[in-house]
Amino acid sequence: MDNNAAPMVDVTVVMACYNRSDLILRALESIRIQRIWPQQVIVVDDASKDDSVIKVRDWAAKTGFPVVVEALERNGGAAPARNRGIELAETTYIAFVDSDDEQMGDALGKLAAALDSNPSAVLSFGEGTKITPTERIPDAMFCSKVDMVNECELLDQGSPRYRLRDAKSTMLKASLIPTSGSFFRRADALAVGGMPAQFRTGEDWLFWLKLSERGDFIYVPENLACVHRHADNLTHPGSAAQTSQHKLAGFLALLDGSAGIQINARQRARLKDFADARAKLLRYQASRLGLGPYLHSLRNLPPSRRKSFLSHLIEDPKSMLRAVSCSVRPAPPPQTR
């Protein structure tokens, strides 16, 4: 397929990249083989230490695919990188594709049609197939985790599309949207200030919540993204505890208003339960790393969750015993998330 043969949609695909030399060409190729192309792909390299930038530029020159590389001098995480891509884009729409994932089918065309056919919508998204080193799991991101009858309204029987009845409540606990299967208007992203740059984990989740205040979310029940779980993003005990720490910070930012997202009384009650459960999970995850990391995690809890050592011991003596036990035996092997 050459540039003249591919119809285009008025969208820029933003791809944040950090040390993805071995995977990013697969992500780019998954866009290039689609029936409909974006106007442009902006690869924002987050100060990679490998040859990702060289590989992308060489690939673009070889294929003629419309790719621009923005190389950042300092690593800041996915949120600032994606925000930079949104700023540089000049199209009406933005789609994200992660540098280690893939788009499937006619993703851009279907997501564009879903958004355009619903004037009140700010975001359209598809289903995601999760791929681990041992299995391939279709419909793994959204429909398997949502009460489709009560939380979604069928809009079109012929080309199935659903409107989330209350997108904010549905997304309140976690992001159920495959980032590489998302599609939204650039103007809406700029209006909410883009992704929250202070979060290295969960930045997409908070971004969806911010967008939910501007209109409807449309779900296309087709597997339009491959979400890869591989050696670089496997959840081992250390990263699991770090993720929980960031997630707890996100819950608390929603509760104290610093996330800039309005929540009602019912949502607030749910968030308090989520925060309590996440704090408990964090203690468990940190305790599996040994006594030193466990005590460090307690000292680095968000201010509203910090307590005296004695209070933590009384509240959760099992985690303390587990931390001592794990200090004298190897940590468990990594697990996929």
HUCOR-V207617 format. One record per backbone hydrogen bond with DSSP energy under -1.0 kcal/mol. NH is the residue of the N-H (numbers start at 1). CO is the residue of the C=O. E is the energy in kcal/mol with one decimal. If there is no record, write none. Layout:
NH;CO;E
NH;CO;E
//
This chain:
9;37;-2.2
11;9;-2.7
12;93;-2.0
13;40;-2.4
14;95;-2.9
15;42;-2.6
17;44;-2.4
23;20;-1.6
24;20;-3.0
27;23;-1.4
28;24;-2.5
29;25;-2.6
30;26;-1.7
32;28;-2.2
33;29;-2.0
34;31;-1.4
37;7;-2.7
39;11;-2.0
40;11;-1.1
41;66;-2.7
42;13;-2.8
43;68;-2.8
44;15;-2.3
45;70;-2.2
46;17;-3.6
47;45;-1.5
55;51;-2.4
56;52;-2.4
57;53;-2.4
58;54;-2.5
59;55;-2.4
60;56;-2.6
61;57;-2.1
62;58;-2.0
63;59;-2.5
64;60;-2.3
67;65;-1.9
68;41;-2.8
70;43;-3.0
72;45;-2.9
81;77;-1.5
82;78;-2.9
83;79;-2.7
84;80;-2.2
85;81;-1.8
86;82;-2.3
87;83;-2.3
88;84;-2.1
89;85;-1.5
93;10;-2.0
94;184;-3.2
95;12;-2.2
97;14;-1.7
101;98;-1.7
102;226;-1.8
104;224;-2.5
107;105;-1.0
110;106;-2.5
111;107;-2.6
112;108;-2.2
113;109;-2.0
114;110;-2.0
115;111;-2.0
116;112;-2.7
117;113;-1.9
118;115;-1.3
121;118;-2.3
122;216;-2.9
123;216;-1.4
124;183;-2.6
125;218;-2.3
126;181;-2.0
127;222;-2.6
129;225;-3.0
130;137;-2.6
131;227;-2.7
132;135;-2.8
137;130;-3.5
140;128;-2.5
145;142;-2.2
148;146;-1.5
151;147;-2.9
152;148;-1.2
153;163;-2.6
155;161;-3.2
156;161;-1.1
162;219;-2.4
163;153;-2.7
164;217;-2.3
165;151;-2.3
170;166;-2.3
171;167;-2.2
181;178;-2.7
182;179;-1.2
183;124;-1.7
184;94;-2.5
186;92;-2.6
189;185;-1.8
190;186;-2.5
191;187;-2.0
192;188;-1.4
193;190;-1.2
194;189;-2.5
199;196;-1.6
206;202;-2.1
207;203;-1.6
208;204;-2.5
209;205;-2.0
210;206;-2.1
211;207;-2.4
212;208;-2.1
213;210;-1.1
214;211;-2.4
216;120;-2.3
218;123;-2.7
219;162;-3.2
220;125;-3.1
222;220;-2.6
224;127;-2.0
224;222;-1.2
226;102;-3.1
227;129;-3.1
229;131;-3.4
233;230;-1.3
235;335;-1.3
240;236;-2.7
241;237;-2.1
242;238;-1.9
243;239;-2.7
244;240;-2.3
245;241;-2.0
246;242;-2.1
247;243;-2.7
248;244;-2.8
249;245;-1.9
250;246;-2.0
251;247;-2.5
252;248;-2.4
253;249;-2.1
254;250;-1.9
255;251;-2.1
256;252;-2.7
259;253;-1.9
260;257;-1.6
268;264;-2.5
269;265;-2.1
270;266;-1.9
271;267;-2.6
272;268;-2.2
273;269;-1.7
274;270;-2.6
275;271;-2.8
276;272;-2.2
277;273;-2.4
278;274;-2.5
279;275;-2.4
280;276;-1.9
281;277;-2.3
282;278;-2.6
283;279;-2.0
284;280;-1.9
285;281;-2.9
286;282;-2.9
287;283;-2.1
288;284;-1.2
289;286;-1.5
290;287;-1.2
294;290;-1.9
295;291;-2.7
296;292;-2.3
297;293;-2.4
298;294;-1.8
299;295;-2.0
300;296;-1.3
301;298;-1.0
305;302;-2.7
306;303;-1.1
312;308;-2.0
313;309;-2.3
314;310;-2.5
315;311;-2.4
316;312;-2.5
320;316;-1.1
321;317;-2.2
322;318;-2.6
323;319;-2.5
324;320;-2.1
325;321;-2.4
326;322;-2.9
328;325;-1.3
335;235;-2.4
//
